[in-house]
C-alpha cells in the first residue's frame, strides 16, 4: 500500500467519480487529454515554465479523482489549475493576462477581450469560484514532485559517456515525460518510475545501451521495479497509437532516432523551460468545431 494519497491502484481508474456518473473510461481519458492540452496551450501563450504546466497537470488529474467531469467542465478546471499552479510555483502572471489567454484559447479563435467584456467577466468569476472548489478537492495539498528532477539528477551524477549523448538522451526522455502529462500516469506511479520509463523508451529510440552509459546504477534502479517501469512505458506509448487512430501523431514504428509525440520542437517554442534539454511543442489533437454556450464562447 502506497502512503501517497495521490497514487492509486489501476482499477481505481475505472471507478472514478466521472465513471460513476456515467462517463466511459475511454471518454474520460479523452477529456483528460484535452484538458491537459488546453493547459499547455494557454501556458505557452503566457510563457509559463514547464514546471508550472506540469504542476497544473497534476492538480487537474488529482481533481478528477475527487470530482466528476459531469459536474465540472474540464476547461474551467484546466484554467483554474493553471492559475493555481502559477502561484504555487512562484511564476505568477497578472490575473487579467491569465483570463484573456484562457478566454481566447477557449474560444478557439482570436477575439477582442478586455476587462469590460462579457467573456472576461464570466471567466474571472469562474476561476475565482472554481479555485475554492479545486483547493477543497485537493484537500489543500499543493505538494508535488516531478519526474524531471530525478531524471536530470540521474544523468548529471551517473552518466559515463560524453556530454552530447547525455544531452540527447535527456532531450528525448524529457519530451516523453511532457507527453505523459496527458495520461493518468501521475496517479498510478511515483515520479521516479515515470522518469525511468521515459529514459527506458528514450534509450530504445536512440539505440543507446543504458547499462554502458549508467553502469550498475541503472540496474539497481531498473531491475527491482522492471514490471512497473515497463507498464508505465507502455502507457506512454499507448497514447501515440490513439493519436494515430484519430489522425494525429504516430510512433514512427519506434525506430532509433525517431521522435516522441511532442517532437520537442527547437523552433516551435520561443523560450526555454527551466533550461531544460527539451522544448515543449504545441500539442497535437483534432479539435472539435467551436460552438457558443450562452454566457461565453467555448470549445465543446
TAKA-V746000 format. One record per backbone hydrogen bond with DSSP energy under -0.5 kcal/mol. CO is the residue of the C=O (numbers start at 1). NH is the residue of the N-H. Records with the same first field share a line. If there is no record, write none. Layout:
BEGIN
CO: NH, NH
END
This chain:
BEGIN
4: 7
6: 8
9: 12
10: 13
11: 14
12: 15
16: 20
17: 21
18: 21, 23
19: 22
24: 28
25: 29
26: 30
27: 31
28: 32
29: 33
30: 34
31: 35
32: 36
33: 37
34: 38
35: 39
36: 40
37: 41
38: 42
39: 43
40: 44
41: 45
42: 46
43: 48
44: 47
49: 52, 53
50: 54
51: 55
52: 56
53: 57
54: 58
55: 59
56: 60
57: 61
58: 62
59: 63
60: 64
62: 65
63: 66, 67
68: 71, 72
73: 77
74: 78
75: 79
76: 80
77: 81
78: 82
79: 83
80: 84
81: 85
82: 86
83: 87
84: 88
85: 89
86: 91
87: 90
94: 98
95: 99
96: 100
97: 101
98: 102
99: 103
100: 104
101: 105
102: 106
103: 107
104: 108, 109
109: 111
111: 113
114: 117
117: 121
118: 122
119: 123
120: 124
121: 125
122: 126
123: 127
124: 128
125: 129
126: 130
127: 131
128: 132
129: 132, 133
130: 134
131: 135
132: 136
133: 137
134: 138
135: 140
136: 139
138: 141
140: 142
146: 149, 150
147: 151
148: 152
149: 153
150: 154
151: 155
152: 156
153: 157
154: 158
155: 159
162: 166
163: 167
164: 168
165: 169
166: 170
167: 171
168: 172
169: 173
170: 174
171: 175
172: 176
173: 177
174: 178
175: 179
176: 180
177: 181
178: 181
179: 182
180: 183, 185
184: 187, 188
185: 188, 189
187: 8
190: 193, 194
191: 195
192: 196
193: 197
194: 198
195: 199
196: 200
197: 201
198: 202
199: 203
200: 204
201: 205
202: 206
203: 207, 208
204: 207
205: 257
208: 210
209: 212, 213
210: 214, 215
211: 215
213: 160
214: 217
215: 218, 219
216: 220
217: 221
218: 222
219: 223
221: 225
222: 225
223: 226
225: 229
226: 230
227: 231
228: 232
229: 233
230: 234
231: 235
232: 236
233: 237
234: 238
235: 239
236: 239
237: 240, 241
238: 242
239: 243
240: 244
241: 245
242: 246
243: 248
244: 247
251: 254
252: 255
255: 258
260: 263
262: 265
272: 274
273: 276
283: 285
285: 287
289: 300
291: 298
293: 295, 296
296: 293, 298
298: 291
END
